[in-house]
Amino acid sequence: MMMIMILVTLLLINIIDLSNCFVIHNNLNLKINHNYINHKLIKRNNIIIMNNNPVVIITSNDNTNIKKTFDYKAMLSYISATTLQWNLIKLTLTFINNKILPYISKYDIILYLTSKISKYFNQMDPKVSFLPKFEFYPRPFDMSSLIVIGLFFFLSLRSRIFSPLDNSRPKATNDDPIFRDRKRPSWQPPAIAFPIIWTTISLLRTISGYLIYKSTNSLISKPLLLFFLHLSIGDTWNTINNVEKRLGTASFGVLFVLLSVYLTTYEYYKIFPMAGYILSPSCLWLSIATVLVFTIWKINYIKSGKPSFYPSIEEGPLSKWRIPLLQIKL
């Protein structure tokens, strides 16, 4: 009986293409050379090796029907990392708002020069009266505004430097594992479109954030703090989806990203309506992205081992923490 099983197995390996899957069910144990192989001990291996030879080839996850164990450490890591990142951003901008910007305002050369330029153009008013009646001449511009604009643009692109987690984004190419290894709907934009979309959104975030700053004269007003929280949640989501590759948890977590951007846009609108309108394309894109994430989870559900909406121990190890700003792993 033993020899028959071995011969059948070898015959199948020779006949069936290596891409075909061989699924081990919950109650199946293979006895080969007096060694029992239980599928529960084989989690994500593609090949079982016996005596340096491949015996069984598995291309689908064999933990499909295993009961998922809630990973409390993962949940604690996500919440703690998001809270830490948000507070680091808040502390940094509080220092800039209360210490650096007031000091710069006292010795603002740019404000002095732009005031002179503006005054010069205003004196020419009678000579250029043929110009349109709307305000044409440059206004005085201060160095603080330049710093704030730079801060918002930098945070919109690189807020993840404040995170203790690895928030790596996928590369804009179909060869990246995130795009290559997952089935995706036909309506998804091409990989190259994502950096273009996110750069555009970063510019809109910068403009709208600057308008809120000018309206409140503070970097730490309620709408801006909510915006920084939105960035922190989004960075943690990137860890879940792109680094740890937890499709189920990412599908649930993206709802928090979506909710935070809608709340931020609403708070912007209450302070300065135009800022809310400028930020609103972020709501549209993240709404589309949310549908996309759920769709990817659905069409990869079986292939990925039926990932749950909560983080599970069976999905693999957590992303290791590192020192924010320095990016040194702990």
Helices and strands as residue ranges (DSSP letters): H 2-15, E 29-32, E 35-38, G 39-41, E 47-50, E 53-57, H 72-95, I 96-100, H 101-106, H 109-123, G 125-128, H 143-158, G 159-162, H 177-180, H 193-216, H 222-238, I 239-243, H 247-271, H 273-299, G 313-315, E 322-323, E 328-329
